[in-house]
Amino acid sequence: MKVDYEGAQWRKSRHSGPDGNCVEVAFLRDGNVAVRDTKDRGAGPVLAFAPGEWDAFMSGVTEGEFRRA
């Protein structure tokens, strides 16, 4: 998937600590969602998800699918 990150407005959770140990999310103009490691500030890898993939992930989070056993 080719993703255009230009103009992306990155944000992180308000629950994130000050140590930069979190991730940032950007909702892109084309509908895709990008995720990156905060401490890398764009120098590291960026993951991109199609809208349906992001929705499935968020449903899993909301429904507790990723809780530790």
Distance bins in CASP14 RR format, pairs under 12 A and 6 or more apart:
PFRMAT RR
TARGET T0000
AUTHOR 0000-0000-0000
RMODE 2
METHOD distances of the structure
MODEL  1
1 28 0 0 0 0 0 1 0 0 0 0 0
1 30 0 0 0 0 1 0 0 0 0 0 0
1 31 0 0 0 0 0 1 0 0 0 0 0
1 32 1 0 0 1 0 0 0 0 0 0 0
1 33 0 0 0 0 0 1 0 0 0 0 0
1 34 0 0 0 0 0 1 0 0 0 0 0
1 46 0 0 0 0 0 1 0 0 0 0 0
1 47 0 0 0 0 0 1 0 0 0 0 0
1 48 1 0 1 0 0 0 0 0 0 0 0
1 49 0 0 0 0 1 0 0 0 0 0 0
1 50 1 0 0 1 0 0 0 0 0 0 0
1 51 0 0 0 0 0 1 0 0 0 0 0
1 53 0 0 0 0 1 0 0 0 0 0 0
2 28 0 0 0 0 0 1 0 0 0 0 0
2 30 0 0 0 0 1 0 0 0 0 0 0
2 32 0 0 0 0 1 0 0 0 0 0 0
2 48 0 0 0 0 1 0 0 0 0 0 0
3 26 0 0 0 0 1 0 0 0 0 0 0
3 27 0 0 0 0 0 1 0 0 0 0 0
3 28 1 0 0 1 0 0 0 0 0 0 0
3 29 0 0 0 0 0 1 0 0 0 0 0
3 30 1 0 0 1 0 0 0 0 0 0 0
3 31 0 0 0 0 1 0 0 0 0 0 0
3 32 1 0 1 0 0 0 0 0 0 0 0
3 33 0 0 0 0 1 0 0 0 0 0 0
3 34 1 0 0 1 0 0 0 0 0 0 0
3 35 0 0 0 0 0 1 0 0 0 0 0
3 36 0 0 0 0 0 1 0 0 0 0 0
3 46 1 0 0 1 0 0 0 0 0 0 0
3 47 0 0 0 0 1 0 0 0 0 0 0
3 48 1 0 1 0 0 0 0 0 0 0 0
3 49 0 0 0 0 1 0 0 0 0 0 0
3 50 0 0 0 0 1 0 0 0 0 0 0
4 26 0 0 0 0 0 1 0 0 0 0 0
4 28 1 0 0 1 0 0 0 0 0 0 0
4 29 1 0 0 1 0 0 0 0 0 0 0
4 30 1 0 0 1 0 0 0 0 0 0 0
4 31 0 0 0 0 0 1 0 0 0 0 0
4 32 0 0 0 0 1 0 0 0 0 0 0
4 34 0 0 0 0 1 0 0 0 0 0 0
4 46 0 0 0 0 0 1 0 0 0 0 0
4 48 0 0 0 0 1 0 0 0 0 0 0
5 24 0 0 0 0 0 1 0 0 0 0 0
5 26 1 0 0 1 0 0 0 0 0 0 0
5 27 0 0 0 0 0 1 0 0 0 0 0
5 28 1 0 0 1 0 0 0 0 0 0 0
5 29 0 0 0 0 1 0 0 0 0 0 0
5 30 0 0 0 0 0 1 0 0 0 0 0
5 32 0 0 0 0 1 0 0 0 0 0 0
5 33 0 0 0 0 0 1 0 0 0 0 0
5 34 1 0 0 1 0 0 0 0 0 0 0
5 35 0 0 0 0 0 1 0 0 0 0 0
5 36 0 0 0 0 1 0 0 0 0 0 0
5 42 0 0 0 0 1 0 0 0 0 0 0
5 44 0 0 0 0 0 1 0 0 0 0 0
5 45 0 0 0 0 0 1 0 0 0 0 0
5 46 1 0 0 1 0 0 0 0 0 0 0
5 47 0 0 0 0 0 1 0 0 0 0 0
5 48 0 0 0 0 1 0 0 0 0 0 0
6 26 0 0 0 0 0 1 0 0 0 0 0
6 28 0 0 0 0 1 0 0 0 0 0 0
6 29 0 0 0 0 1 0 0 0 0 0 0
6 30 0 0 0 0 0 1 0 0 0 0 0
6 34 0 0 0 0 0 1 0 0 0 0 0
7 26 0 0 0 0 1 0 0 0 0 0 0
7 27 0 0 0 0 0 1 0 0 0 0 0
7 28 0 0 0 0 1 0 0 0 0 0 0
7 29 1 0 0 1 0 0 0 0 0 0 0
7 30 0 0 0 0 0 1 0 0 0 0 0
7 34 0 0 0 0 0 1 0 0 0 0 0
8 24 0 0 0 0 1 0 0 0 0 0 0
8 25 0 0 0 0 1 0 0 0 0 0 0
8 26 1 1 0 0 0 0 0 0 0 0 0
8 27 0 0 0 0 1 0 0 0 0 0 0
8 28 1 0 1 0 0 0 0 0 0 0 0
8 29 0 0 0 0 1 0 0 0 0 0 0
8 30 0 0 0 0 0 1 0 0 0 0 0
8 31 0 0 0 0 0 1 0 0 0 0 0
8 32 0 0 0 0 1 0 0 0 0 0 0
8 33 0 0 0 0 0 1 0 0 0 0 0
8 34 1 0 0 1 0 0 0 0 0 0 0
8 35 0 0 0 0 0 1 0 0 0 0 0
8 36 0 0 0 0 1 0 0 0 0 0 0
8 42 0 0 0 0 1 0 0 0 0 0 0
8 46 0 0 0 0 1 0 0 0 0 0 0
8 48 0 0 0 0 0 1 0 0 0 0 0
9 24 0 0 0 0 1 0 0 0 0 0 0
9 25 0 0 0 0 1 0 0 0 0 0 0
9 26 1 0 0 1 0 0 0 0 0 0 0
9 27 1 0 0 1 0 0 0 0 0 0 0
9 28 0 0 0 0 1 0 0 0 0 0 0
9 29 0 0 0 0 0 1 0 0 0 0 0
9 34 0 0 0 0 0 1 0 0 0 0 0
10 22 0 0 0 0 0 1 0 0 0 0 0
10 23 0 0 0 0 1 0 0 0 0 0 0
10 24 1 0 1 0 0 0 0 0 0 0 0
10 25 1 0 0 1 0 0 0 0 0 0 0
10 26 1 0 1 0 0 0 0 0 0 0 0
10 27 0 0 0 0 1 0 0 0 0 0 0
10 28 0 0 0 0 0 1 0 0 0 0 0
10 33 0 0 0 0 0 1 0 0 0 0 0
10 34 0 0 0 0 1 0 0 0 0 0 0
10 35 0 0 0 0 1 0 0 0 0 0 0
10 36 1 0 0 1 0 0 0 0 0 0 0
10 37 0 0 0 0 0 1 0 0 0 0 0
10 38 0 0 0 0 1 0 0 0 0 0 0
10 40 0 0 0 0 0 1 0 0 0 0 0
10 41 0 0 0 0 1 0 0 0 0 0 0
10 42 0 0 0 0 1 0 0 0 0 0 0
10 46 0 0 0 0 1 0 0 0 0 0 0
11 22 0 0 0 0 0 1 0 0 0 0 0
11 23 0 0 0 0 0 1 0 0 0 0 0
11 24 1 0 0 1 0 0 0 0 0 0 0
11 25 1 0 0 1 0 0 0 0 0 0 0
11 26 1 0 0 1 0 0 0 0 0 0 0
11 27 0 0 0 0 1 0 0 0 0 0 0
11 33 0 0 0 0 0 1 0 0 0 0 0
11 34 0 0 0 0 0 1 0 0 0 0 0
11 35 0 0 0 0 0 1 0 0 0 0 0
11 36 0 0 0 0 0 1 0 0 0 0 0
11 38 0 0 0 0 0 1 0 0 0 0 0
12 18 0 0 0 0 0 1 0 0 0 0 0
12 19 0 0 0 0 0 1 0 0 0 0 0
12 20 0 0 0 0 1 0 0 0 0 0 0
12 21 0 0 0 0 0 1 0 0 0 0 0
12 22 1 0 1 0 0 0 0 0 0 0 0
12 23 1 0 0 1 0 0 0 0 0 0 0
12 24 1 0 1 0 0 0 0 0 0 0 0
12 25 1 0 0 1 0 0 0 0 0 0 0
12 26 0 0 0 0 0 1 0 0 0 0 0
12 35 0 0 0 0 0 1 0 0 0 0 0
12 36 0 0 0 0 1 0 0 0 0 0 0
12 37 0 0 0 0 0 1 0 0 0 0 0
12 38 1 0 1 0 0 0 0 0 0 0 0
12 39 0 0 0 0 0 1 0 0 0 0 0
12 41 0 0 0 0 0 1 0 0 0 0 0
13 20 0 0 0 0 0 1 0 0 0 0 0
13 21 0 0 0 0 0 1 0 0 0 0 0
13 22 1 0 0 1 0 0 0 0 0 0 0
13 23 0 0 0 0 1 0 0 0 0 0 0
13 24 0 0 0 0 1 0 0 0 0 0 0
13 25 0 0 0 0 1 0 0 0 0 0 0
13 38 0 0 0 0 1 0 0 0 0 0 0
13 61 0 0 0 0 0 1 0 0 0 0 0
14 22 0 0 0 0 0 1 0 0 0 0 0
15 21 0 0 0 0 0 1 0 0 0 0 0
15 22 0 0 0 0 1 0 0 0 0 0 0
15 23 0 0 0 0 0 1 0 0 0 0 0
16 22 1 0 1 0 0 0 0 0 0 0 0
16 23 0 0 0 0 1 0 0 0 0 0 0
16 24 0 0 0 0 1 0 0 0 0 0 0
16 25 0 0 0 0 0 1 0 0 0 0 0
16 37 0 0 0 0 0 1 0 0 0 0 0
16 38 1 0 0 1 0 0 0 0 0 0 0
16 39 0 0 0 0 0 1 0 0 0 0 0
17 38 0 0 0 0 1 0 0 0 0 0 0
17 39 0 0 0 0 0 1 0 0 0 0 0
18 38 0 0 0 0 0 1 0 0 0 0 0
18 39 0 0 0 0 0 1 0 0 0 0 0
19 38 0 0 0 0 1 0 0 0 0 0 0
19 39 0 0 0 0 1 0 0 0 0 0 0
20 36 0 0 0 0 0 1 0 0 0 0 0
20 37 0 0 0 0 1 0 0 0 0 0 0
20 38 1 0 1 0 0 0 0 0 0 0 0
20 39 1 0 1 0 0 0 0 0 0 0 0
20 40 0 0 0 0 1 0 0 0 0 0 0
20 41 0 0 0 0 1 0 0 0 0 0 0
21 37 0 0 0 0 1 0 0 0 0 0 0
21 38 1 0 0 1 0 0 0 0 0 0 0
21 39 1 0 0 1 0 0 0 0 0 0 0
21 40 0 0 0 0 0 1 0 0 0 0 0
22 35 0 0 0 0 0 1 0 0 0 0 0
22 36 0 0 0 0 0 1 0 0 0 0 0
22 37 0 0 0 0 1 0 0 0 0 0 0
22 38 1 0 1 0 0 0 0 0 0 0 0
22 39 0 0 0 0 1 0 0 0 0 0 0
22 40 0 0 0 0 0 1 0 0 0 0 0
23 33 0 0 0 0 0 1 0 0 0 0 0
23 34 0 0 0 0 0 1 0 0 0 0 0
23 35 1 0 1 0 0 0 0 0 0 0 0
23 36 1 0 0 1 0 0 0 0 0 0 0
23 37 1 0 1 0 0 0 0 0 0 0 0
23 38 1 0 0 1 0 0 0 0 0 0 0
23 39 0 0 0 0 1 0 0 0 0 0 0
23 40 0 0 0 0 1 0 0 0 0 0 0
23 41 0 0 0 0 0 1 0 0 0 0 0
23 42 0 0 0 0 0 1 0 0 0 0 0
23 44 0 0 0 0 0 1 0 0 0 0 0
23 45 0 0 0 0 0 1 0 0 0 0 0
23 46 0 0 0 0 0 1 0 0 0 0 0
23 47 0 0 0 0 1 0 0 0 0 0 0
24 33 0 0 0 0 0 1 0 0 0 0 0
24 34 0 0 0 0 1 0 0 0 0 0 0
24 35 1 0 0 1 0 0 0 0 0 0 0
24 36 1 0 1 0 0 0 0 0 0 0 0
24 37 1 0 0 1 0 0 0 0 0 0 0
24 38 1 0 1 0 0 0 0 0 0 0 0
24 39 0 0 0 0 1 0 0 0 0 0 0
24 40 0 0 0 0 1 0 0 0 0 0 0
24 41 0 0 0 0 1 0 0 0 0 0 0
24 42 0 0 0 0 1 0 0 0 0 0 0
24 44 0 0 0 0 0 1 0 0 0 0 0
24 46 0 0 0 0 1 0 0 0 0 0 0
24 47 0 0 0 0 0 1 0 0 0 0 0
25 32 0 0 0 0 0 1 0 0 0 0 0
25 33 1 0 0 1 0 0 0 0 0 0 0
25 34 1 0 0 1 0 0 0 0 0 0 0
25 35 1 0 1 0 0 0 0 0 0 0 0
25 36 0 0 0 0 1 0 0 0 0 0 0
25 37 0 0 0 0 0 1 0 0 0 0 0
25 38 0 0 0 0 0 1 0 0 0 0 0
25 46 0 0 0 0 0 1 0 0 0 0 0
25 47 0 0 0 0 1 0 0 0 0 0 0
25 48 0 0 0 0 0 1 0 0 0 0 0
25 49 0 0 0 0 1 0 0 0 0 0 0
25 54 0 0 0 0 1 0 0 0 0 0 0
25 57 0 0 0 0 0 1 0 0 0 0 0
25 58 0 0 0 0 0 1 0 0 0 0 0
26 32 0 0 0 0 1 0 0 0 0 0 0
26 33 1 0 0 1 0 0 0 0 0 0 0
26 34 1 0 1 0 0 0 0 0 0 0 0
26 35 1 0 0 1 0 0 0 0 0 0 0
26 36 1 0 0 1 0 0 0 0 0 0 0
26 42 0 0 0 0 0 1 0 0 0 0 0
26 46 0 0 0 0 1 0 0 0 0 0 0
26 47 0 0 0 0 0 1 0 0 0 0 0
26 48 0 0 0 0 1 0 0 0 0 0 0
26 49 0 0 0 0 0 1 0 0 0 0 0
26 54 0 0 0 0 0 1 0 0 0 0 0
27 33 1 0 1 0 0 0 0 0 0 0 0
27 34 0 0 0 0 1 0 0 0 0 0 0
27 35 0 0 0 0 0 1 0 0 0 0 0
27 48 0 0 0 0 0 1 0 0 0 0 0
27 49 0 0 0 0 0 1 0 0 0 0 0
27 51 0 0 0 0 1 0 0 0 0 0 0
27 54 0 0 0 0 1 0 0 0 0 0 0
27 58 0 0 0 0 0 1 0 0 0 0 0
28 34 1 0 1 0 0 0 0 0 0 0 0
28 35 0 0 0 0 0 1 0 0 0 0 0
28 46 0 0 0 0 0 1 0 0 0 0 0
28 48 1 0 0 1 0 0 0 0 0 0 0
28 49 0 0 0 0 1 0 0 0 0 0 0
28 50 0 0 0 0 0 1 0 0 0 0 0
28 51 0 0 0 0 1 0 0 0 0 0 0
28 54 0 0 0 0 0 1 0 0 0 0 0
30 48 0 0 0 0 1 0 0 0 0 0 0
30 49 0 0 0 0 0 1 0 0 0 0 0
30 50 0 0 0 0 1 0 0 0 0 0 0
30 51 0 0 0 0 1 0 0 0 0 0 0
31 48 0 0 0 0 0 1 0 0 0 0 0
31 49 0 0 0 0 1 0 0 0 0 0 0
31 50 0 0 0 0 1 0 0 0 0 0 0
31 51 1 0 1 0 0 0 0 0 0 0 0
31 52 0 0 0 0 1 0 0 0 0 0 0
31 53 0 0 0 0 0 1 0 0 0 0 0
31 54 0 0 0 0 1 0 0 0 0 0 0
31 55 0 0 0 0 0 1 0 0 0 0 0
32 46 0 0 0 0 0 1 0 0 0 0 0
32 47 0 0 0 0 0 1 0 0 0 0 0
32 48 1 0 1 0 0 0 0 0 0 0 0
32 49 1 0 0 1 0 0 0 0 0 0 0
32 50 1 0 0 1 0 0 0 0 0 0 0
32 51 1 0 0 1 0 0 0 0 0 0 0
32 52 0 0 0 0 1 0 0 0 0 0 0
32 53 0 0 0 0 1 0 0 0 0 0 0
32 54 0 0 0 0 1 0 0 0 0 0 0
32 55 0 0 0 0 0 1 0 0 0 0 0
33 46 0 0 0 0 0 1 0 0 0 0 0
33 47 0 0 0 0 1 0 0 0 0 0 0
33 48 1 0 0 1 0 0 0 0 0 0 0
33 49 1 0 1 0 0 0 0 0 0 0 0
33 50 0 0 0 0 1 0 0 0 0 0 0
33 51 1 0 0 1 0 0 0 0 0 0 0
33 52 0 0 0 0 1 0 0 0 0 0 0
33 53 1 0 0 1 0 0 0 0 0 0 0
33 54 1 0 1 0 0 0 0 0 0 0 0
33 55 0 0 0 0 1 0 0 0 0 0 0
33 56 0 0 0 0 0 1 0 0 0 0 0
33 57 0 0 0 0 1 0 0 0 0 0 0
33 58 0 0 0 0 1 0 0 0 0 0 0
34 42 0 0 0 0 0 1 0 0 0 0 0
34 45 0 0 0 0 0 1 0 0 0 0 0
34 46 1 0 1 0 0 0 0 0 0 0 0
34 47 1 0 0 1 0 0 0 0 0 0 0
34 48 1 0 1 0 0 0 0 0 0 0 0
34 49 1 0 0 1 0 0 0 0 0 0 0
34 50 0 0 0 0 0 1 0 0 0 0 0
34 53 0 0 0 0 0 1 0 0 0 0 0
34 54 0 0 0 0 1 0 0 0 0 0 0
35 42 0 0 0 0 0 1 0 0 0 0 0
35 44 0 0 0 0 0 1 0 0 0 0 0
35 45 0 0 0 0 1 0 0 0 0 0 0
35 46 1 0 0 1 0 0 0 0 0 0 0
35 47 1 0 1 0 0 0 0 0 0 0 0
35 48 1 0 0 1 0 0 0 0 0 0 0
35 49 1 0 0 1 0 0 0 0 0 0 0
35 53 0 0 0 0 0 1 0 0 0 0 0
35 54 0 0 0 0 1 0 0 0 0 0 0
35 57 0 0 0 0 1 0 0 0 0 0 0
35 58 0 0 0 0 0 1 0 0 0 0 0
36 42 1 0 1 0 0 0 0 0 0 0 0
36 43 0 0 0 0 1 0 0 0 0 0 0
36 44 1 0 0 1 0 0 0 0 0 0 0
36 45 1 0 0 1 0 0 0 0 0 0 0
36 46 1 0 1 0 0 0 0 0 0 0 0
36 47 1 0 0 1 0 0 0 0 0 0 0
36 48 0 0 0 0 1 0 0 0 0 0 0
37 43 0 0 0 0 1 0 0 0 0 0 0
37 44 1 0 0 1 0 0 0 0 0 0 0
37 45 1 0 0 1 0 0 0 0 0 0 0
37 46 0 0 0 0 1 0 0 0 0 0 0
37 47 0 0 0 0 1 0 0 0 0 0 0
38 44 0 0 0 0 0 1 0 0 0 0 0
40 46 0 0 0 0 1 0 0 0 0 0 0
40 47 0 0 0 0 0 1 0 0 0 0 0
47 53 0 0 0 0 0 1 0 0 0 0 0
47 54 0 0 0 0 0 1 0 0 0 0 0
47 57 0 0 0 0 0 1 0 0 0 0 0
48 54 0 0 0 0 1 0 0 0 0 0 0
49 55 0 0 0 0 1 0 0 0 0 0 0
49 56 0 0 0 0 1 0 0 0 0 0 0
49 57 1 0 0 1 0 0 0 0 0 0 0
49 58 0 0 0 0 0 1 0 0 0 0 0
50 56 0 0 0 0 1 0 0 0 0 0 0
50 57 0 0 0 0 0 1 0 0 0 0 0
51 57 0 0 0 0 0 1 0 0 0 0 0
51 58 0 0 0 0 0 1 0 0 0 0 0
52 58 0 0 0 0 1 0 0 0 0 0 0
52 59 0 0 0 0 1 0 0 0 0 0 0
53 59 0 0 0 0 0 1 0 0 0 0 0
53 60 0 0 0 0 0 1 0 0 0 0 0
54 60 0 0 0 0 0 1 0 0 0 0 0
54 61 0 0 0 0 0 1 0 0 0 0 0
55 61 0 0 0 0 0 1 0 0 0 0 0
55 62 0 0 0 0 0 1 0 0 0 0 0
56 62 0 0 0 0 0 1 0 0 0 0 0
56 63 0 0 0 0 0 1 0 0 0 0 0
56 65 0 0 0 0 1 0 0 0 0 0 0
56 66 0 0 0 0 0 1 0 0 0 0 0
57 63 0 0 0 0 0 1 0 0 0 0 0
57 64 0 0 0 0 0 1 0 0 0 0 0
57 65 0 0 0 0 1 0 0 0 0 0 0
57 66 0 0 0 0 1 0 0 0 0 0 0
58 64 0 0 0 0 0 1 0 0 0 0 0
58 65 0 0 0 0 0 1 0 0 0 0 0
58 66 0 0 0 0 0 1 0 0 0 0 0
59 65 1 0 0 1 0 0 0 0 0 0 0
59 66 0 0 0 0 0 1 0 0 0 0 0
60 66 1 0 0 1 0 0 0 0 0 0 0
60 67 0 0 0 0 1 0 0 0 0 0 0
61 67 0 0 0 0 1 0 0 0 0 0 0
END
